[in-house]
């Protein structure tokens, strides 16, 4: 308290210098975080064609014999050129506007622009490959089949419960620390920080205010833990009819790896939420706080992407080719990214472009999961940004 009174007693000029210094630090933090996110998005967009299955280039199902068709090769080159040129232009434009206006909100905008650019380049490649596939009759005369792993019902893979332990321990520890610190917390808590790193919204101490991030943390742990469970027990493997045994074995290993990776990411997110709660509970105000909280989570995201990307393709186990091919199921993929099939009871299916899984938006349970996400976002807005 003595430090705070001393800060208020400083001359106006000294307080102005401090505020300017804090603002400069906040801008540096915003630049670092936004640059890291932009680089991550750009690099991921460039490497995804190399780690996606060759039989679904840019979300288009093609026979193995056409995986390296000149049309696919050409669109891959054009996609990378467009992403690289557009990404550099978008980032440069946002940085230039930031330099002129000084508005830090323009830096995160560059990430959103990159995501939009990414999908635009993907959609162009998807459209051109679909056109080449239709014009060339790539599926004419081929034996199309759907292959399933019946053992998933009789002998399902085990859920890695041990990997959920760190997230649960961190969440429980956050609750315990909050309960212990609650009597000594400041009477007024910062609930939002402005662009310059200083609190611009405060609220009187209460259980709802003090534990707002804890409630979000609990909801996030439950939601992502549920998604990890759905990956193992409610997802449909995309088994290759040409190599069914090796493909089924790989999918089992990949499902377990994906669940472990997601649970590890949950633990890092919970750790970041614990750090944010401690800053609020102790009344700590520093412009470098976002780096302390965000960078570990960002590093965990990078590790998760690298782990999944390295294992994203079925390994060749020299299984004899059955002569069968995947069914041409492009009609169920809207825009090459969104799967909508009411006849498929699976909640989640492997992504066509990228790593991991995506929802089957034709399954009613997908709406329930999206509602849970919307509720969590609503909880963040209600508890964190109002009051």
C-alpha positions in Angstrom: 0.0 0.0 0.0 2.9 2.4 0.7 4.2 1.9 -2.8 0.8 2.8 -4.2 0.5 6.0 -2.1 4.0 6.9 -3.2 3.0 6.5 -6.8 0.1 8.8 -6.3 2.2 11.4 -4.6 4.6 11.6 -7.6 4.6 14.9 -9.5 2.4 15.0 -12.6 5.5 15.0 -14.9 6.9 11.9 -13.3 3.6 10.0 -13.5 3.3 11.0 -17.2 6.8 9.6 -17.8 5.8 6.4 -16.1 2.6 6.1 -18.1 4.6 6.6 -21.4 7.1 4.0 -20.4 4.3 1.6 -19.5 2.7 2.3 -22.9 6.0 1.7 -24.7 6.4 -1.6 -22.9 2.8 -2.6 -23.8 3.4 -1.8 -27.4 6.5 -4.0 -27.4 4.5 -6.8 -25.9 1.8 -6.4 -28.5 4.4 -6.4 -31.3 6.1 -9.6 -29.9 2.8 -11.5 -29.4 1.3 -10.4 -32.7 4.5 -11.2 -34.7 4.8 -14.6 -33.1 1.1 -15.4 -34.0 1.5 -14.1 -37.5 4.7 -16.2 -38.1 3.0 -19.3 -36.7 -0.1 -18.8 -39.0 2.1 -18.1 -42.1 4.5 -21.1 -41.5 1.6 -23.4 -40.8 -0.2 -22.3 -44.0 2.9 -22.9 -46.1 3.7 -26.4 -44.7 0.2 -27.9 -44.6 0.2 -29.1 -48.2 3.3 -31.2 -47.3 1.8 -32.9 -44.3 -1.7 -33.5 -45.6 -2.6 -36.9 -47.0 -1.7 -36.9 -50.8 -5.2 -38.3 -51.6 -7.0 -35.2 -50.3 -5.0 -32.3 -51.7 -6.7 -29.0 -50.6 -9.7 -31.0 -49.3 -10.4 -32.8 -52.6 -10.7 -36.6 -52.6 -8.5 -37.9 -55.5 -7.4 -41.5 -56.4 -3.8 -42.4 -55.4 -2.9 -42.5 -59.0 -3.7 -38.8 -59.4 -2.2 -37.6 -56.1 0.7 -36.1 -58.1 -1.3 -35.0 -61.1 0.1 -31.8 -62.8 -3.0 -29.9 -61.8 -2.3 -30.8 -58.1 1.3 -29.9 -58.4 0.6 -26.6 -60.1 -2.0 -25.6 -57.5 0.3 -26.4 -54.7 2.9 -24.0 -56.1 0.4 -21.3 -56.7 -1.1 -21.7 -53.2 2.3 -21.3 -51.6 3.2 -18.2 -53.7 -0.1 -16.6 -53.0 0.1 -17.3 -49.2 3.7 -16.0 -49.0 3.1 -12.9 -51.1 -0.2 -12.1 -49.5 1.1 -12.8 -46.0 4.0 -10.5 -46.3 1.8 -7.7 -47.8 -0.8 -8.1 -45.1 1.7 -8.1 -42.2 3.6 -5.1 -43.8 0.3 -3.2 -44.2 -0.8 -3.7 -40.6 2.7 -2.8 -39.3 2.7 0.4 -41.5 -0.8 1.4 -40.2 0.4 0.7 -36.6 3.4 3.0 -37.2 1.2 5.8 -38.4 -1.7 5.5 -36.0 0.0 3.9 -33.0 -3.1 1.7 -32.4 -2.0 -1.6 -31.0 -5.4 -3.2 -32.0 -4.1 -3.2 -35.6 -1.4 -5.8 -34.8 -3.8 -8.6 -33.9 -5.8 -7.7 -37.0 -2.9 -8.9 -39.1 -3.5 -12.4 -37.7 -7.1 -12.3 -38.8 -6.2 -11.0 -42.2 -3.7 -13.9 -42.6 -6.4 -16.4 -41.6 -8.7 -15.0 -44.2 -6.0 -14.9 -46.8 -5.1 -18.5 -46.0 -8.7 -19.7 -46.6 -9.0 -17.7 -49.8 -5.8 -19.3 -51.2 -7.1 -22.7 -50.1 -10.5 -22.2 -51.7 -8.9 -21.2 -55.0 -6.8 -24.4 -55.1 -9.7 -26.5 -54.0 -11.9 -25.2 -56.8 -9.3 -25.7 -59.5 -8.5 -29.3 -58.4 -12.1 -30.2 -58.3 -12.6 -28.8 -61.8 -9.6 -30.8 -63.1 -10.9 -33.9 -61.3 -14.3 -33.6 -62.9 -12.9 -32.8 -66.4 -10.5 -35.6 -66.3 -12.8 -38.3 -64.9 -10.3 -39.3 -62.3 -12.7 -41.8 -60.7 -14.0 -43.5 -63.8 -13.5 -47.3 -63.8 -12.2 -47.4 -60.2 -13.6 -49.7 -57.5 -14.7 -47.4 -54.6 -15.2 -48.7 -51.1 -15.7 -47.6 -47.5 -13.5 -49.4 -45.0 -14.3 -49.5 -41.3 -12.4 -50.8 -38.3 -15.0 -53.0 -36.5 -12.5 -53.6 -33.7 -13.2 -50.0 -32.5 -16.5 -51.3 -31.0 -15.2 -54.5 -29.5 -11.7 -53.3 -28.5 -11.7 -49.5 -28.4 -8.4 -47.6 -27.6 -7.9 -46.6 -24.0 -8.3 -43.0 -23.0 -5.1 -41.6 -21.6 -6.5 -40.6 -18.2 -3.0 -40.1 -16.8 -2.4 -37.3 -19.2 -5.4 -35.4 -17.8 -3.9 -35.4 -14.3 -1.7 -32.3 -14.8 -4.6 -30.2 -15.9 -6.7 -31.3 -13.0 -3.9 -30.7 -10.5 -3.3 -27.2 -11.8 -7.0 -26.4 -11.8 -7.4 -27.6 -8.2 -4.3 -25.8 -7.2 -5.7 -22.6 -8.7 -8.9 -23.0 -6.6 -7.0 -23.7 -3.4 -4.6 -20.7 -3.9 -7.6 -18.5 -4.6 -9.4 -19.5 -1.5 -6.2 -18.9 0.6 -5.5 -15.5 -0.9 -9.1 -14.3 -0.9 -9.1 -12.6 2.5 -6.0 -10.6 1.7 -7.0 -9.6 -1.9 -7.4 -5.9 -2.6 -10.9 -4.6 -2.1 -11.0 -3.5 -5.8 -9.7 -6.0 -8.5 -8.6 -5.1 -12.0 -10.9 -7.0 -14.4 -9.6 -5.6 -17.7 -6.4 -4.0 -18.9 -6.1 -1.4 -21.7 -3.7 -1.3 -24.6 -1.1 0.4 -22.5 -1.0 -2.3 -19.9 -2.8 -0.4 -17.1 -6.2 -1.4 -15.7 -9.0 0.4 -17.4 -11.9 -1.5 -15.6 -12.1 -2.5 -12.0 -14.7 -4.2 -9.9 -15.3 -4.7 -6.2 -13.9 -7.9 -4.7 -16.5 -10.7 -4.7 -16.4 -14.5 -5.4 -17.7 -13.9 -8.9 -15.0 -11.3 -9.6 -12.1 -12.9 -7.9 -12.8 -16.4 -9.3 -13.9 -15.3 -12.8 -10.8 -16.8 -14.5 -11.1 -19.9 -12.3 -14.6 -20.6 -13.6 -13.4 -20.1 -17.2 -10.4 -22.4 -16.4 -12.8 -25.1 -15.1 -15.0 -24.8 -18.2 -12.0 -24.9 -20.5 -10.6 -28.0 -18.9 -14.0 -29.8 -19.0 -14.6 -28.7 -22.7 -11.2 -29.7 -24.1 -11.1 -32.8 -21.9 -14.5 -33.8 -23.5 -13.1 -33.1 -27.0 -10.1 -35.4 -26.2 -12.6 -38.1 -25.1 -14.6 -37.6 -28.3 -11.5 -38.0 -30.4 -10.8 -41.4 -28.9 -14.3 -42.7 -28.6 -16.6 -40.7 -30.9 -14.4 -40.1 -34.0 -14.5 -42.0 -37.3 -11.1 -43.0 -38.7 -10.6 -42.4 -42.4 -9.2 -45.8 -43.3 -7.6 -46.3 -46.7 -9.3 -49.2 -48.5 -6.0 -49.8 -50.4 -4.1 -50.6 -47.2 -6.8 -51.3 -44.5 -4.7 -53.0 -41.9 -1.8 -50.6 -41.7 -4.1 -47.6 -42.0 -6.3 -48.9 -39.1 -3.2 -49.4 -36.9 -1.9 -46.0 -37.7 -5.3 -44.3 -36.9 -5.4 -46.0 -33.5 -1.9 -44.7 -32.6 -2.7 -41.2 -34.0 -6.0 -41.0 -32.0 -4.1 -41.8 -28.8 -1.3 -39.3 -29.7 -3.8 -36.6 -30.5 -5.6 -37.0 -27.2 -2.4 -36.9 -25.2 -1.3 -33.8 -27.1 -4.6 -32.0 -26.5 -4.5 -32.8 -22.8 -0.9 -31.5 -22.5 -2.1 -28.3 -24.2 -5.0 -28.1 -21.7 -2.4 -28.2 -18.8 -0.4 -25.3 -20.3 -3.6 -23.3 -20.8 -4.6 -23.9 -17.2 -1.1 -22.8 -16.1 -1.5 -19.6 -18.0 -4.9 -19.1 -16.4 -3.3 -19.6 -13.0 -0.7 -16.9 -13.8 -3.5 -14.5 -14.9 -5.4 -15.1 -11.7 -2.3 -14.6 -9.5 -1.7 -11.2 -11.3 -5.3 -10.2 -10.5 -5.3 -11.5 -7.0 -2.1 -9.7 -6.0 -2.9 -6.5 -7.8 0.2 -6.8 -9.9 0.2 -4.3 -12.8 2.9 -4.8 -15.4 2.9 -4.4 -19.2 5.0 -7.6 -19.6 2.3 -9.8 -18.0 0.8 -10.9 -21.4 4.2 -12.3 -22.3 4.4 -14.3 -19.1 1.0 -15.7 -19.6 0.6 -16.0 -23.4 4.1 -17.1 -24.6 4.0 -20.5 -22.7 0.6 -21.2 -24.1 1.8 -20.2 -27.6 4.8 -22.4 -27.2 2.6 -25.3 -26.2 0.4 -24.8 -29.3 3.5 -24.9 -31.5 4.7 -28.1 -29.9 1.2 -29.7 -30.3 1.1 -28.7 -34.0 4.6 -30.1 -34.6 3.9 -33.4 -32.9 0.7 -33.9 -34.8 2.2 -32.7 -38.1 5.1 -35.2 -37.9 2.6 -38.0 -37.5 -0.1 -36.8 -39.8 0.4 -39.3 -42.6 -0.1 -43.0 -42.7 3.2 -44.8 -42.6 4.0 -47.3 -45.3 4.1 -50.8 -43.7 4.5 -52.5 -47.1 1.0 -53.9 -47.0 -0.1 -55.3 -50.4 -2.4 -52.9 -52.3 -6.0 -54.2 -52.5 -6.8 -52.3 -55.7 -9.6 -50.4 -54.0 -9.9 -46.7 -53.5 -11.7 -44.2 -51.2 -15.2 -43.3 -52.1 -15.6 -40.0 -53.8 -17.2 -38.1 -50.9 -16.6 -34.5 -51.8 -20.3 -33.7 -51.7 -20.2 -33.9 -47.9 -17.4 -31.4 -47.6 -18.6 -27.8 -47.9 -15.8 -25.5 -49.1 -13.4 -28.4 -48.6 -13.3 -27.8 -44.8 -16.7 -28.3 -43.3 -18.1 -31.9 -43.1 -21.9 -32.2 -43.2 -23.3 -35.7 -43.4 -26.5 -36.5 -41.5 -26.2 -40.2 -42.3 -22.8 -40.4 -40.6 -23.2 -41.0 -36.8 -19.6 -39.9 -36.1 -19.3 -36.7 -34.1 -15.8 -36.0 -35.4 -13.9 -36.9 -38.5 -10.3 -36.4 -39.7 -9.6 -33.0 -41.2 -9.2 -32.9 -45.0 -6.6 -30.1 -44.8 -4.5 -29.7 -41.8 -4.0 -31.8 -38.6 -6.5 -33.2 -36.1 -10.2 -33.6 -36.4 -13.3 -31.5 -37.4 -16.9 -31.7 -36.4 -19.6 -33.5 -38.4 -22.0 -30.5 -38.6 -24.7 -32.9 -39.7 -24.7 -34.6 -36.3 -27.0 -33.0 -33.8 -24.4 -33.5 -31.0 -22.2 -31.0 -32.9 -24.7 -28.3 -32.2 -24.5 -29.2 -28.5 -20.7 -28.9 -28.5 -20.9 -25.6 -30.3 -23.4 -24.4 -27.7 -21.0 -25.4 -25.0 -18.2 -23.3 -26.7 -20.6 -20.4 -27.0 -21.6 -20.7 -23.4 -17.9 -20.6 -22.4 -17.3 -17.5 -24.5 -20.4 -15.9 -22.9 -19.0 -16.7 -19.5 -15.7 -15.1 -20.3 -17.5 -11.9 -21.5 -19.8 -11.8 -18.5 -17.3 -12.4 -15.8 -14.2 -10.8 -17.3 -15.3 -7.8 -19.4 -18.3 -6.5 -17.5 -18.8 -5.1 -14.1 
